[in-house]
Amino acid sequence: MAEWNAFYHNEEDEEEQEEGEQSGGEYYKNTGRDSLVFLVDASKEMFIKGEDGQPSNFDMTMEVVRSVYTSKIISSHRDLMALVFYGTEQSKNPRNSFKHVYVYHDLDEPGAKRVREVDALRGEKGAQLVGETMGIGGETSLADALWCCANLYSDIKLRLSHKRLMIFSCRDEPHGGDSAKDRLARTKAGDLKETGVVIDLMHLMKPGGFDVAPFFRDIVSPPDDEGDLGLQLEPCEKMEDLRKRVRAKELKKRAMVRINLCLGEGVNVAVGIYAPAVAAKKPGPVKLYRESNEPVRSKTRTFHTQTGSLLLPSEIKKAQVYGKRQIVMEKDEVDAIKKFDDPGMILIGFKPMEKLKRHHHIRPSTFLYPEEGEVKGSACLFSALLTKCSERNVFAVCRCISRRNYPPRFVALVPQNEELDEGKVQITPPGFNVIYLPYADDLRTLDTPRCPWASKTQVDKMKEIVTKLRFKYRSDAFENPVIQQHYRNLEALALDMDAPENTEDLIMPKVEQINQRLGPLVEDFKDLVYPIGYNPENKPGAKRKTADAGGGADKKPKVEVSEDELRAHVQNGTLVKLTVPVLKDACKQFGVRTTGTKKQELMDALIAKLGP
């Protein structure tokens, strides 16, 4: 029976496996769930509004918590999240062991109910609700708050891959200089870090500034690697700054795969391949049983076409037609054909950067970064290779097999140096961009259609248009309107909203601004390229008016073009503006023989006769 049960696999599992092979989801699937605890200061200072009507630090924190809740519901609904307040007058925690610590949300999956409860804490009504339910300005003991968070983690029986704790506060000395409480908090923070909990500080602006050195320097976890942001010295003044800082910390950077980069015999560097960008997709629909709304699972079975009997995996073979002959293979033979070598990356050589062409890009690139935890010394050797490739302006060519049974690919390792902003915060990490190169079988010879060449005047006019419409493009400034609208609709249904929030389509061109920038350039370009009376919208022209006498239509006067005008049209490349009858008369006038009556053929004949 074991063989039968193994054969009854699910179609959903196959789809998840195929999706995981493309995006590295297999690694994520086997590592467990992520968890995040928001530890928020409920002191009176957090509720003071900023200047010019700026929201209070507490309102900013609740807005960010809500944003993370909603994003997790959509992207990682199985992750666990909790919301805990410290410095409250009331106490609410497991077994009520800690005073002035209020567990508003236990460590659990986020849902619509939790989003509504966080919404209730925002604004003036939210501050009033906090004062009524929890009370603000109570005694502060960060050690008790950290201990309570440790108990939340210990009560979870699920496997957690990543545990993170974020502290939101505007007080750099939460205990008012009490050295005993400071010492207890440092001890408890050390215990949490030993259990694998990463502690981050999201400090907010306060009068006189926020100094992280005296107390929180020993509380916060050190950065995982050189590319991590670590502890920021400047506090967050605006909502967007706080949201960016939380977003950078909430996600754990995971490698799609970890392999060895072989630089020569016996010289191996442990590296991880990361996906800098993955296409966002709408979640697929889940099939439910109509009577109970329970998820439905699909089973796949294979039957014999003639007898109708159920087939075992051992009774199924695979075949492929080659030369009108059916080549039959066993499953073991198919698996052996798929395997070329063990996973890894082997250095083949180096090429100058100008040898890498734009048409070599056949799939999204990935990012290569050393894994010091796998092989000691990998970061040092990787850094030396990166430095030399950057200095000599070359890229490395390697053979890459990312996983078992994956076909080998040629890849180009393009060096990327580290970039920092004015605040010494890393913008671009150091490493190699992995460009997947095409094989000879992937390249195609295209039969491009023959089109008339643009004249220098037309090209210059288009250059002016391009110059006027230039702008600085940033991919993170544009959101997918289809996905955003889909999420808004789901959010409105889940939160019982009257109507979904309006989404702004940022990819729609701003016609008014474009027209103001271009001015008369568009009409000038049309006059140079299109014939007289050209209608770009293909709308039928106005009907001819009937003549006053006889009711017949007025005939257009015959248009004659002199030789000088015709030569000018040929030189400027504006023959296309002339009509077919005018071109025919011009061919007869100058004795030009044509092979056809189409406009392009007439133009080619005149250009050959009158051209330079």
N, C-alpha and C positions, 0 to 999 in steps of 0.2 A: 504493500500500500504506500510505502514511502515514495516509490517511483511515481505512482499516480498523483500523489499530493504535490510532488515537486513539479509535475507537469502543469498543474492548474495554477498558472501565474496570472497576474492581473495586468490588464492593458494599461492602467494608470501607472503601474510600476515601470513598465517599459518606457512610457513617455517621460517619466521623471528621470530615468537613467539616461535617455538620449539627451534630455535638456541639461543634465548634470555634466555630461561629457563635453558639451559645448561651453559651459560657463563655470566649470569647476565646482558644480553643486554637490558632487560626490563627497568631496572633502568636508563641506559644510554639514552634510547630512549625518555624518558619523561622529561629529564632535560634540553634540549636545546643544543645549539652548543657551542663549545669552541672557544675562540678568542685569538690571539697572535699578539702583535705589536712589531716589532724590531725598536728600537730607536738608531741609529748609529751616533757616533761622526764623523764628516767630517773635523776635524782639520788636520793641516799639520803633526802633530806628528803621526797620524794613518797610514800615508803612508811611514814612514821610514822603510826600510827593516832591518831585523835582521842580526846577525852575521852568517858567513858561509853560506850565501845564503838563510837564513830562510825567509819565506814570511812575508810581512808586517802585522801589526795588522788588517788593512782594508781587505787584501786578506783573512786572516783567518776568519774574520767575514762574508765575502761574501760566503766563502765555507760552513760555518755552516748554513747560511740562505738558501743556495741552498739545503743542505742536509735535512733541516726541510721541505722545500717546497715539495721536491720529496717524502719524507716519508708521509707527510700529504695527498698528491694526492692519494697515494695507500691505506693508512690505514684509514684516516678520511677526505675524500674529501669535506665534508660539513662544516668543520671548517673554520673560517674566519682568514685571516692573512693580515698584512700590513707592509710596510717598509718605515720608515721615517728617514731622515737625518737632523741633526742640526749642526750649525756652518758653513753653506754654504754661498757663496756670493749671489747666486740667491735664490729666494723665489718661492715656488709653494705649495699652500695649499688652502683649501676651503675658498673662498672669499678673499684670500691673506691677511688675517688679521695679520699674524705673519711674521716678517722679519727673514731672515736667517734660515728658516725651509722649507725643501723640501720634500713633500710627494711623494715618488717615486711610491708606490703602495697603493691604498686605501684599506680599510678593506673589503675584499671580499674573495671568495673561490680561492684557488691556482689553477693554470693551467699551461699548457705547455708554453704559451706565457710569463708568469712571470718567469719561470725557465730560458728561453732563455735571458730575459732581465737582470737577475741577473748574468748569465754567462758572459754577455758583460761587467760587472763591474770588472771582475777578471783580475789579471796580469797587465803588464805595459800598455797594450792598454786600460784596464779598468780604470786605474788611469788617463790616458789621457782623456778618455771619461767623467769621473767625473769632471775633471777640465774644460772641454768645456761646459758641460750641466749645472752643478750645481755650480762649483767653490768651491775651498777648502780654508780653513783658514779664513772664515768670522767671524763676531762677534758672540759670543756665549751667548745665553740666554736659559738656561734649563727650566725656567718657561714657556717661550713661547712654547717650544717644548712639554712640558707636557700638556699645555693648548690645543695645536693643537691635541694631541692624545685624549684628553678628548672629543673634538668635533667629532673626528672620531667615538668614541663609541656612542655619543649621536645621531648621524645621522643614526645609525643602528636601524631599527624597528623590527628586529628579536629577539627572546628570546635567551639570552646568559646565559649559565650555569656557565661559568668561563671566567674571563677577566684577562689577564696577559700582562705586559709590561716589556720588557727586554732592558736594557740600555747597550750598548757596548761602552767603552771608555778606553783610556789609560791616561787620565788626572784626577788626584785626586782633583784638584782645577780648574774646568772648567771656572770659572769666574775670575781667577787670583787674588783672595782675595777680590773681590768686595762684601762687606757685604750686600748691598742692594739687589743685584741679588741673593745672596745665600738665603736671607730671603724670597724673592718672590718664589724661587724654592721650598723651604721647605713648604711654604703655599700651593702651587699648588699640590705638592705631597700628602700632607695631604688631600686635597679635592678629589684627585683621589682615595686614599685608602678608603675614606668614601663611595664612590660609588661602592666599591667592586672590584676595580682594584688592582691586586697584582703586585708590582714593584720589579723587580730583577735587580741586577747589575752583569754584566759579564765583570769585569775589566781585562785589558790586561797589559802585562809587559811593563815597561818603564824604562829608566835609572834612578837609584836612588830608585826604588821601588815605590809601589802604597800604599798610606795610606788611608784607607777607613774611618778612625775615624773623621777627621775634618768636612767633608761635607756629604758624601754619607750614613753615619750611620743613619742620620735622613730622608733620602730619601727612602731607601729600606724598604719594608714591613717586619715585623717580621715573623718568621716561623709559619706555621699553627699549628704544633704540635711538640712534642719532636723528632719525627722521621724525620722531615724535615731538609734539609741541612742548611737552614738559610743563612746568609751572610758569604761568604768565605773570609778569611783574605788574603790569598796568591793569587796573580794574575796568570792568565793563561799564560804559556810560550809556550806551544806546541798546535798544532791543536787538537790532541786527547783529551787533558785536557779540552779545550773549548767545544768540541763536547759532551763530557761526562757531563759537567756541564749544558749545554743547554738541553740535553736530559733528565736529572734528573728533570729539572724545567718545561719543556714544557707540560708534562703530569700531569693532576690532578689525584691524587689518589682517586678513588671512591670505595665505598663498593658495593659488589654485592647485599647485603641485610643487613639491620640493624634489629637486634632482641634483646630480653632480655635473659640474662643468669641467671636463677633462682638458687641461691645457697641454698635456704631454704625458709621457709614460710615468705613472706614479704621482702626477701632480693633479689633484682634484680639488675643486672649490665647490662648496655647498651653496646652492642658490635657490631662490624661490621665484616662481613666475606668478605675477599679479595681473589682474585685469583692471586697468585704470578706468575703463568705461564699459558698461554693459547696457545693451538696449533695454529700456523700460517697456514692459508689456502689460496690457490689461490682464488681470487674473482670469483664468478660464472658469466657465460655469461649473458648478458642482451639481451632479444629478442627485435628486432627492426622491424618496418614495412619497407619492402624493397624499397618502393617508396619515403618515406619521412624521413627514419631513426629515426622516433619517437618511443619511448618505447611502447611496447605492453603489456597490462595488461590482465591477464587470469581471466575468470569467471567460477565458478563451479555451475552446476545445477544438480538436482537429478530428474530422471524420473521414472515412474512406468514401470516395465518390460513388463507388459501385455497390459496395455491401452496406454502407452506412455504419460500420463498426467504429468504435472509438480507438484512435491510434495512440500508441505509446511513443515517447521520444526516441526510443531505440528503433522504432519502425519507420522513422522519417529520415530521409536523405535529402540532400540538396544537389541541384544540377544547374548547369549553365550551358547554353547552346554555343558551340564554336565550330564554324565551318559546316553547318547543317548537321552537326553531330552533338548529341546530348552527353555532356561530361558529368558523370555522377560521382559525388564525393560524400564521404562519411563526415560526421560532425568533427571528429578529431582531426581529420585532414583539413577541414575548413579553418579550424583554430590554428593549426600549424602554419597554414598559408598566411594568416593575418599577422603572425609574429615575425618581426624582422630582427629585433635585438632588444636588450634590456633598456628600460627608460634611462635617459641621460642626454647630455649635450657634449659633443666632441668638437673642439676647435680645428678648423681646416686651414684657415689662413686669414690674411688681411687684404683689404682693397681700399683705394682712395674713395673719399666720399662722393666725388663726382661720378663714380661708376654706378651709384645707386639712383635709379630713375623713378619717376613718379608712377609709371605704369607697372612697376614691380610690386606695388601695394595691392594684394589680392584679398586680404581679410583684416579685421581690426588687429592692431598691434597689441602686445602685452609688455609688461615691465619686468626687468630682471634686477634682483636685489640679493645681496649675500645673506646667508643664514649662518651666523656665527655659532648658534647653539648646536648645529649639526656637526660641523667640522671646525675645530679651533684654527684660527689664522685665515679663515675664508675672507673676512672683511678686509684684512690688510692686503692680501693678494688681489682681491677684487678691486680695491681702491687703486692699487698700482697699475692694473690693466686699464682701468677707466682713465686714469691720468695720462698714460702714454697714448692711448687712442685719441684723446682730446687734443693733446699737443701735436700729434702728427696728422690729425684730421683724417683718420681712417676708421673703417668699421670692420668688425670681425665677422667672418663667415663660419657658421657652425652647422653640424648636422644635429637635429633635435628630434628626440622621441619622448614626448611628454608623459605618456602612460603606457602600460602594458597593452599590446595588440594595437597600438596606434601606428600608423604609417610614418616613416621618417620624412622630415621636411628640412629643406635648407632655410636657414634663417640668417638675417643680418643683425648684428648687435650694434646699434647706433648709440654712441656715448651721449649722455645727458648730464651736464654739470648742475650743481646745486645753486639755487637762486634764493635770496633772502629779501624781504621787504625792508622798509625803513625801520621797523621795530625789531629787526633781526629775527623775524618769524619766517620759517621756511615756506617758500611758495612752490618751488620745484625740487623734488628730491634728487640726489645723485644716483645714477644707475645706467642701465642700458635699455633702450627701447628695442624690443624684439620684433623685427619686420619679417614676415613670412614671405619668402621668395617663390616665384612661380617656377614650375618645371617647363621644359620645352613643350610638353604636351598641353600645358595650360595656355600657351600663347596662340593667338589666332591671327590670321592674315585677313584683314577687313578690306572689302571692295568698296571704298568710299565713293559716294556719288560725286559726279563732276559738277562743280558749281562755278559761276563766274567770280573772278577775283575782284575784290574791292579796290577802288582807286585810292591814291594817297590822300586825296581830299576827304573821301568818306572815312578813311581810317583816322585821320586827324580830328575830324568832327566827333567820332565815337570816343576817342581818347579824352576829349573835353567833357563828354557826358560821364564817362567812368570816373574822371577826377572829381567831378561835382558830387557823385553819389557814393564816394568812399566813406566808410565808417569803421570804427574799431569793433571787430566781432569777438564776442566771448560766448562760448557755448553755454556757460552756466547762467547767462542772462535770459535764455529762452526756454520756456517750459512747453512740453508737448500738450497742445490744447485738447486733444482727444482724451488723453489719459487724465488730465486735470478735471475735465468735465465729468468723466466717469467717476472719479473719486468724490467729487462734490455731490453727485447724485447719490452715491452710496452713503456718504456722510449724512445727507439730509434724511434718508430713509432710516438710518440707524439711530439718529439723534432726535427723530420725530420733529424735524424742522418743517415750517410751512412751505418753504421753497429753497432749493439749493443756492449756494452763493454764486454770484456771477463770476465767470472766468474771463480774463482778458486774453484774447488771441494775439500774442506778441509777434507771431510770424506774418501777420497781415501787413502789407506795405502801407506806409503813411503817405497817401497820395498827395495831400495838400503840401506837406513839407517837400516832397519830391518835386512837385511843380514849381514851388518857390525857388528851389535850388537851381533847377534847370533853366527856367525862363524860356526864351525862344529857341534853345538848342534843339529841342525835340522836333519842332517844325522845320528847322534848317536841315536836320538830318533826313527827315521825310522827303524834303524837296530834292535832296541829293540821291536818294536811293529809290524811292517809289515813283511810278509814273504819275502823270497828271490825272487827277480824279480817282486815285486808288482809294478803295474803301476797306480798311483793315478788318472791319466787322462783317464783311461779306453781305451787307444789306443791299437789297435791290435799289438801284438808282431811281430817281423820280421819272415818271413816265413823260414822254414827249407831249407837248401841247399840240393840238391839232391846228392846222393852218386856218386862217380866217376864210379863205376861199378854197373850195374844193374838198375840204375836210382831210387832206393828206398831211402827213408829217413834214415838217421843215427839214430839208437836207442840210447837213453840216457842210460848211465851205471846205474845199480841199486845202489841206495844209502842205505847203512846200518848204523844204529845208535846203538852205544853200550849202555849198561844199564846205565853206568855212565853219558854219554852224555844226555840220555833221562831223568834221574833224575835231572840233572842240568837244563834242559829245563823246567821241571815241577816246580822246586824251583824258577826259575827266571821269570816264567810266559811267556816264549817265545815259547811254543808249537805251537802257531799260525804261526810261521815262517816255520814249517815243512809242506810238501805237504801231500795230502790225501793218496797217495800210501805209503809214508813212514810211516804214522800213522797206516795204515792197517797192514803193515809188522811188526811194533812194537807190535801191539795188538796180532798178531799171535805168535810172538816170545816169549811173556811173558804170553800167554794163557789168554788174557783178552777177555771176552765176551762182545759184544756190541749189543745194541738194534737197531742200524741203521748204515747207511754208510755215514752220513753227517759228515762234519769236526768237528762241535761242539760236536756231540755225541761221536766221537772217542776221542776227547780231554778230555771230561768229564770222559770217562771210564779209560783212562790212569792216570788222576789225582787221581781218586778214588783208583786205584791200587798202584801207586807209590808215592802218596802224603804223607805228614807227618801224 
